[in-house]
Amino acid sequence: MLFGGCTCLNGSPLSRRGVLRAGGAGFVSALVGTLVGSGRSTQAQRLSGAVPEVDRLSVRIVDDIIVRRYGVSQKLPGLTVERMQGNETPEAPPRATLMGEWGLSMHAQSQRGDQVRNILVDFGYNSVALLNNMKILEIAPESFDALVLSHGHYDHFGGMVGFLAETKGRLKKQMPFFVGGEDCFCTRTSPNGGQYGTVDRQAILDADLMLMMAEGPAIVADHAFTTGKIAQSGFERPLRSTQEKAGVVGGFGCFPDKMPAEKNTGAFIPDDFEHEIGTNFVVRDKGLVILTSCSHRGVINTIRQAQAASGVQKVHAIIGGLHLVPPLTEDYFRQIIAALKEINPDYLMPAHCTGEPFYDMVRTEMPGKVFQSNVGTRYTFTA
């Protein structure tokens, strides 16, 4: 059971530090069973049958690396692009402004008939920027129907704990919180050995949320679906930017007995991002809108997985990080662009971890289809 802010086993409270002291595979197995048995963690509802369609979808960039004002808003077939203008709070003096950082967070609001759903995908690098931007953009946490964490990198989950603390008691009780699998909670380091964070599982449970494991494609808040595990095939060679280690230390980490044997080594190993998931919608009569988040498994692989999971081949738009940066080469970028041209999306909105060399190249190669994502930009798709 869970008691207050600590984990309890057999009726006795156990602090996070106690997790480390207790140790042992038997304890970890008991803790996993306790969490699942309490109804606080479960397998997500698998996508089966026809995927849901929506009549309208708005995707707002809440947190990203670029803040730019006085951009030109545009109206195109099936798409409205709204850019932030001068004073972000015109009804008040300019005391607060949108913040940019090395992180990503997106708010998706969908509508089907009279039914409206709101999803927050990722939490940016820190809660200060996330909460500041949400307030300016008038995004109400009370409206959220689901939360999605695409993968276990700090620039996507760093704002999570502060967000959950600030919104405690305001979020819907037992609201689903989706991750792509146990791997999401493993400890990670950067290539130079520096810490890259560990997702705080207990903070999710303490916020009275339902932790949803979505290893396979899963329905999100009635209107969306996750990719599930993204198969790696074809020519893509994504960068391996972190290392991961299985184990629980001080209450933080992934449960070893829930990890495959090849990863349960007790040492840091190359991160394969097997747990990364994309979040997707089908806009009626238009096709797929794919929120890639970071594309560590490859942007083309992510698109193909969304197509396979949904059975929908037409891609209307791709939004998010593409993870196409040096030392990846110009030749590799051209391979990606050739594959994108074959897929033929109506629109492409690179964000976050999409390097300028690739952005400049794809904008030239796919004229009229590519839009730069700035903090506060809202893309609205209509059937």
C-alpha positions as CSV (number, residue, x, y, z in Angstrom):
1,M,0.0,0.0,0.0
2,L,1.0,3.7,-0.2
3,F,0.9,5.8,2.9
4,G,1.4,9.6,2.8
5,G,4.6,10.4,1.0
6,C,6.3,7.1,1.5
7,T,6.1,3.5,0.2
8,C,4.6,1.0,2.6
9,L,4.9,-2.8,2.6
10,N,2.8,-5.1,4.6
11,G,1.3,-2.2,6.4
12,S,4.7,-0.7,7.5
13,P,6.0,2.6,6.0
14,L,9.2,2.4,4.1
15,S,11.1,5.5,3.1
16,R,12.8,5.8,-0.3
17,R,16.2,5.5,1.4
18,G,14.7,2.3,3.0
19,V,14.3,0.9,-0.5
20,L,18.1,0.9,-0.9
21,R,18.7,-0.5,2.6
22,A,16.2,-3.3,2.1
23,G,17.7,-4.3,-1.2
24,G,17.4,-7.7,-2.8
25,A,15.4,-9.0,-5.7
26,G,12.7,-10.4,-3.3
27,F,12.1,-6.9,-2.0
28,V,11.9,-5.4,-5.4
29,S,9.4,-8.0,-6.6
30,A,7.3,-7.4,-3.5
31,L,7.3,-3.7,-4.1
32,V,6.3,-4.1,-7.8
33,G,3.5,-6.4,-6.7
34,T,2.4,-3.9,-4.1
35,L,2.2,-1.0,-6.6
36,V,0.4,-3.1,-9.2
37,G,-2.0,-4.6,-6.7
38,S,-2.8,-1.2,-5.3
39,G,-4.3,-0.2,-8.6
40,R,-1.7,2.7,-8.9
41,S,0.2,1.1,-11.8
42,T,-1.3,-1.0,-14.6
43,Q,-1.0,-1.9,-18.3
44,A,-2.5,0.6,-20.6
45,Q,-5.6,-0.2,-22.7
46,R,-4.2,-1.7,-25.9
47,L,-5.2,-0.1,-29.2
48,S,-7.5,-2.6,-31.0
49,G,-9.9,-2.1,-33.9
50,A,-10.5,1.2,-35.6
51,V,-8.4,4.1,-34.2
52,P,-10.3,7.2,-32.9
53,E,-10.7,10.2,-35.2
54,V,-11.1,13.8,-34.1
55,D,-12.6,16.8,-35.9
56,R,-10.2,19.3,-34.6
57,L,-6.8,19.3,-33.0
58,S,-4.7,22.1,-31.6
59,V,-1.0,21.5,-30.6
60,R,0.7,24.2,-28.6
61,I,4.4,24.3,-28.0
62,V,4.6,25.0,-24.3
63,D,8.4,24.6,-23.8
64,D,11.1,24.5,-26.3
65,I,14.5,26.1,-27.1
66,I,13.4,29.0,-29.3
67,V,11.4,32.0,-28.1
68,R,10.5,34.4,-31.0
69,R,7.9,37.1,-31.1
70,Y,6.2,39.0,-33.9
71,G,6.0,35.9,-36.0
72,V,3.5,35.8,-38.9
73,S,0.4,33.8,-38.3
74,Q,-0.9,31.8,-41.3
75,K,-4.0,30.0,-42.5
76,L,-3.5,27.1,-44.9
77,P,-5.6,24.2,-46.1
78,G,-6.6,22.3,-42.9
79,L,-4.1,24.2,-40.8
80,T,-3.9,27.5,-38.8
81,V,-0.6,28.6,-37.4
82,E,-0.8,31.1,-34.6
83,R,2.4,32.9,-33.5
84,M,3.0,34.8,-30.3
85,Q,3.0,38.6,-30.7
86,G,4.4,41.4,-28.5
87,N,3.3,41.6,-24.9
88,E,2.2,38.0,-24.0
89,T,-0.3,39.3,-21.4
90,P,-1.9,42.3,-23.2
91,E,-4.3,42.9,-20.3
92,A,-1.4,43.6,-17.9
93,P,2.0,45.3,-17.9
94,P,4.9,43.2,-19.4
95,R,6.1,41.7,-16.1
96,A,6.4,38.0,-17.2
97,T,7.5,36.6,-20.6
98,L,7.7,33.2,-22.2
99,M,10.8,31.2,-21.4
100,G,12.9,29.0,-23.7
101,E,15.2,26.2,-22.6
102,W,16.7,22.9,-23.7
103,G,13.5,21.0,-23.2
104,L,10.2,20.1,-24.8
105,S,6.5,20.1,-23.7
106,M,3.4,20.2,-25.9
107,H,-0.3,20.6,-25.1
108,A,-2.7,18.8,-27.3
109,Q,-6.4,19.7,-27.3
110,S,-8.7,17.6,-29.4
111,Q,-12.4,17.7,-30.2
112,R,-14.8,15.1,-31.5
113,G,-18.3,16.4,-31.7
114,D,-19.0,18.1,-28.4
115,Q,-16.3,16.0,-26.6
116,V,-13.0,17.8,-25.8
117,R,-9.9,16.2,-24.4
118,N,-6.6,17.8,-23.2
119,I,-3.2,16.0,-23.0
120,L,0.2,17.3,-21.8
121,V,3.1,15.5,-23.6
122,D,6.4,15.9,-21.7
123,F,7.4,18.5,-19.0
124,G,10.4,20.3,-20.3
125,Y,13.7,20.8,-18.5
126,N,12.5,22.5,-15.4
127,S,9.2,23.4,-13.8
128,V,10.0,27.2,-13.6
129,A,9.8,27.5,-17.3
130,L,6.9,25.0,-17.7
131,L,4.7,26.7,-15.1
132,N,5.5,30.2,-16.2
133,N,4.7,29.4,-19.8
134,M,1.5,27.5,-19.0
135,K,0.2,30.5,-17.0
136,I,0.9,33.0,-19.8
137,L,-0.6,30.6,-22.4
138,E,-3.6,30.1,-20.1
139,I,-3.3,26.3,-20.1
140,A,-5.3,25.0,-17.1
141,P,-3.9,21.9,-15.4
142,E,-7.4,21.1,-14.2
143,S,-8.4,20.5,-17.8
144,F,-5.9,17.7,-18.5
145,D,-7.3,14.2,-19.2
146,A,-4.0,12.4,-19.5
147,L,-0.2,13.0,-19.2
148,V,2.4,11.4,-21.4
149,L,6.1,11.1,-20.8
150,S,7.8,10.2,-24.1
151,H,11.1,8.9,-22.6
152,G,13.4,9.1,-19.6
153,H,15.6,12.1,-20.6
154,Y,15.8,15.0,-18.2
155,D,15.0,17.6,-20.9
156,H,11.6,15.9,-21.1
157,F,10.8,15.0,-17.5
158,G,12.9,17.6,-15.6
159,G,9.8,19.9,-15.0
160,M,7.6,17.0,-13.9
161,V,8.2,16.9,-10.1
162,G,7.8,20.7,-9.7
163,F,4.7,20.6,-11.9
164,L,3.1,17.8,-9.9
165,A,3.9,19.6,-6.6
166,E,2.5,22.9,-7.8
167,T,-0.7,21.3,-9.2
168,K,-1.3,18.9,-6.3
169,G,-5.0,18.6,-5.6
170,R,-5.9,20.3,-8.9
171,L,-5.3,17.5,-11.3
172,K,-8.0,14.9,-11.9
173,K,-7.8,12.0,-9.5
174,Q,-6.4,8.8,-10.9
175,M,-5.7,10.6,-14.2
176,P,-3.6,8.3,-16.5
177,F,0.1,9.0,-16.8
178,F,1.6,7.1,-19.8
179,V,5.2,5.8,-20.1
180,G,6.6,3.4,-22.7
181,G,7.7,0.8,-20.2
182,E,9.8,0.1,-17.1
183,D,12.9,1.2,-19.0
184,C,11.7,4.8,-18.7
185,F,12.6,4.8,-15.0
186,C,16.3,3.6,-15.4
187,T,19.1,5.9,-14.3
188,R,20.9,7.6,-17.2
189,T,24.2,9.4,-17.7
190,S,25.4,11.6,-20.5
191,P,28.4,10.6,-22.7
192,N,30.9,12.4,-20.5
193,G,29.6,10.5,-17.5
194,G,27.5,13.3,-16.0
195,Q,24.2,12.5,-14.4
196,Y,21.2,12.8,-16.7
197,G,18.5,12.1,-14.2
198,T,16.1,9.4,-13.1
199,V,12.3,9.7,-13.3
200,D,10.7,10.0,-9.9
201,R,8.1,7.2,-9.9
202,Q,7.0,8.0,-6.4
203,A,6.1,11.6,-7.3
204,I,3.7,10.3,-10.0
205,L,2.0,8.0,-7.5
206,D,2.0,10.6,-4.7
207,A,0.1,12.9,-7.1
208,D,-2.7,10.3,-7.2
209,L,-2.1,9.5,-10.8
210,M,-2.5,6.1,-12.5
211,L,0.8,5.0,-14.0
212,M,0.1,3.4,-17.3
213,M,2.7,1.1,-18.9
214,A,2.3,1.4,-22.7
215,E,4.8,-1.0,-24.2
216,G,2.2,-1.6,-27.0
217,P,0.0,1.0,-28.9
218,A,-2.4,2.3,-26.3
219,I,-5.5,4.6,-26.3
220,V,-4.9,8.0,-24.6
221,A,-7.9,10.0,-23.3
222,D,-10.3,8.5,-25.9
223,H,-8.9,10.6,-28.8
224,A,-5.2,9.8,-29.1
225,F,-2.9,6.7,-29.2
226,T,0.7,6.0,-28.5
227,T,3.0,4.2,-30.9
228,G,4.1,1.6,-28.4
229,K,7.6,0.3,-28.9
230,I,9.1,1.7,-32.1
231,A,10.7,-1.0,-34.2
232,Q,14.2,-0.1,-35.6
233,S,14.5,-1.0,-39.2
234,G,15.7,0.4,-42.5
235,F,18.7,2.8,-42.9
236,E,18.3,5.0,-39.8
237,R,21.2,5.2,-37.3
238,P,20.0,7.3,-34.4
239,L,22.6,8.8,-32.1
240,R,23.1,7.0,-28.8
241,S,23.3,10.0,-26.6
242,T,23.1,8.4,-23.1
243,Q,23.8,5.3,-21.1
244,E,21.4,3.6,-18.8
245,K,21.6,1.3,-15.8
246,A,19.0,-1.1,-14.3
247,G,18.5,-1.0,-10.5
248,V,16.8,0.9,-7.7
249,V,19.0,3.2,-5.6
250,G,17.4,5.3,-2.8
251,G,14.0,4.6,-4.3
252,F,14.8,5.9,-7.7
253,G,15.4,3.7,-10.8
254,C,13.9,0.8,-12.7
255,F,13.0,-2.6,-11.2
256,P,15.7,-5.1,-12.3
257,D,13.3,-8.0,-12.4
258,K,11.1,-6.1,-14.8
259,M,14.0,-5.5,-17.2
260,P,15.3,-7.9,-19.9
261,A,18.3,-10.0,-18.8
262,E,20.6,-8.3,-21.3
263,K,20.0,-4.9,-19.6
264,N,20.1,-6.2,-16.1
265,T,23.9,-6.1,-15.8
266,G,24.3,-3.8,-12.8
267,A,26.4,-1.5,-15.0
268,F,25.8,1.3,-17.4
269,I,25.1,0.2,-20.9
270,P,24.3,2.1,-24.2
271,D,20.8,3.4,-24.1
272,D,18.7,2.0,-26.9
273,F,15.5,4.1,-26.1
274,E,13.4,1.0,-26.5
275,H,10.8,2.7,-24.2
276,E,10.4,5.9,-26.2
277,I,6.8,6.5,-27.5
278,G,5.2,8.9,-29.9
279,T,1.7,10.4,-29.3
280,N,-0.6,10.4,-32.3
281,F,-4.0,11.6,-33.5
282,V,-6.1,10.9,-36.6
283,V,-7.8,14.0,-37.9
284,R,-10.9,13.1,-39.9
285,D,-10.4,13.2,-43.6
286,K,-6.8,14.5,-43.2
287,G,-4.7,11.7,-41.7
288,L,-2.2,11.2,-38.9
289,V,-0.7,14.0,-36.8
290,I,2.4,12.5,-35.1
291,L,4.0,14.1,-32.0
292,T,7.5,12.6,-32.2
293,S,8.9,14.2,-29.0
294,C,12.5,13.3,-29.7
295,S,12.8,10.5,-32.3
296,H,15.6,8.7,-30.6
297,R,14.4,5.5,-32.4
298,G,14.5,7.4,-35.7
299,V,11.9,9.8,-37.1
300,I,11.1,7.6,-40.1
301,N,10.7,4.6,-37.8
302,T,8.4,6.6,-35.5
303,I,6.2,7.5,-38.4
304,R,6.1,4.0,-39.7
305,Q,5.2,2.7,-36.3
306,A,2.3,5.2,-36.0
307,Q,1.1,4.0,-39.5
308,A,1.4,0.4,-38.5
309,A,-0.4,0.8,-35.2
310,S,-3.3,2.8,-36.7
311,G,-3.6,1.3,-40.1
312,V,-3.7,4.9,-41.4
313,Q,-1.1,5.6,-44.1
314,K,-1.8,9.3,-44.8
315,V,0.4,11.6,-42.7
316,H,-1.0,15.1,-42.2
317,A,1.6,16.5,-40.0
318,I,4.7,15.7,-37.9
319,I,5.5,17.8,-34.9
320,G,8.4,17.5,-32.5
321,G,12.1,16.8,-32.1
322,L,13.8,14.9,-34.9
323,H,17.1,14.4,-33.2
324,L,19.0,15.2,-36.4
325,V,22.1,17.0,-35.3
326,P,25.9,16.8,-36.0
327,P,27.9,14.6,-36.0
328,L,25.2,13.1,-38.3
329,T,26.2,14.0,-41.8
330,E,24.7,15.9,-44.7
331,D,24.4,12.6,-46.6
332,Y,22.4,11.1,-43.8
333,F,20.1,14.2,-43.7
334,R,19.5,13.7,-47.4
335,Q,18.4,10.1,-46.8
336,I,16.0,11.3,-44.1
337,I,14.6,13.9,-46.4
338,A,14.2,11.4,-49.3
339,A,12.2,9.1,-46.9
340,L,10.1,12.1,-45.8
341,K,9.3,13.0,-49.4
342,E,8.2,9.4,-50.0
343,I,5.9,9.6,-47.0
344,N,4.7,13.0,-48.2
345,P,3.3,14.6,-45.1
346,D,1.2,17.8,-45.7
347,Y,3.2,19.6,-43.0
348,L,6.4,19.2,-40.9
349,M,7.0,21.2,-37.7
350,P,10.6,20.4,-36.5
351,A,11.3,21.4,-32.8
352,H,13.6,20.9,-29.9
353,C,16.5,18.5,-30.9
354,T,16.3,19.3,-34.6
355,G,19.6,20.9,-35.6
356,E,19.7,24.0,-37.8
357,P,21.6,22.3,-40.7
358,F,18.8,19.7,-41.1
359,Y,16.1,22.4,-40.6
360,D,17.6,24.6,-43.3
361,M,18.0,21.7,-45.7
362,V,14.5,20.2,-45.3
363,R,12.9,23.6,-45.5
364,T,14.6,24.1,-48.9
365,E,13.8,20.6,-50.1
366,M,10.1,20.6,-49.0
367,P,9.0,24.2,-49.7
368,G,5.7,25.4,-48.2
369,K,5.5,22.4,-45.8
370,V,8.0,23.2,-43.1
371,F,7.4,25.5,-40.1
372,Q,9.7,26.4,-37.3
373,S,8.3,25.7,-33.8
374,N,8.7,28.5,-31.2
375,V,7.5,28.6,-27.6
376,G,3.8,29.5,-27.7
377,T,3.2,28.6,-31.3
378,R,-0.2,26.8,-31.8
379,Y,-1.0,24.6,-34.7
380,T,-4.7,23.9,-35.3
381,F,-5.8,21.1,-37.6
382,T,-9.4,20.8,-38.8
383,A,-11.3,18.1,-40.7
